Amino acid sequence: QSTNVVGTVGFTWNPSSSPEVSEYRIYFTKDTNRWTHAKAAGLVTTTTVQLPDFGRWYFTVVARATYGTNVLESLPSNMVSHDIEKGPEPGSGLRITSSTITKFGTFFVSTNFTFSP
């Protein structure tokens, strides 16, 4: 998964009434035909997701239960979407049009005199 983060979205949901739930998982994507990203949320019903790209993102949450070596998922919750906008394009052609150079001297102070190089 990309290390770039362009936005963070926070979520909360109602807990499952099933006592065998071992974790919740958020699935998210920009393509509604397949889930491309997932984040485990543990047993808490709130989490944040960091998004690696701009655009419209879709999200759903599932409850997961582990039975021995098998993991079963609930049906997905309702799907929600969120847009991460790019913002304005930056200016271009930055250049220096003027500069000022200031010379700083060092002063040495003695009990008898002051010397400035």
WOHU-V941689 format. One line per field, one symbol per residue. phi: phi as a letter, one per 30 degrees, with the letter a starting at -180 (. if undefined). psi: psi as a letter, one per 20 degrees, with the letter a starting at -180 (. if undefined). burial: # if it has 9 or more other C-alpha atoms within 8 Angstrom, else .. Layout:
# WOHU-V941689
phi: ???
psi: ???
burial: ???
This chain:
# WOHU-V941689
phi: .dcdbcabbcbbaddddddddcacbccbaccddadcbbbdcicdcaabbcccadjdccbabbcbbcbicccccdddddcbbbccddiddddbidbdcaabcccccccccbdcacbbd
psi: qqipoiqppqqqrqqqipijpirqppqqrioiiqpiqqppjbjqkqrqpppjqrapqqqrqqqqppndjppqqrqqaqpqqppoqhaqqrrrkpqpirqppppprpppprihrppo.
burial: ....####............##########....##.#..#...###..#################.................#.................................
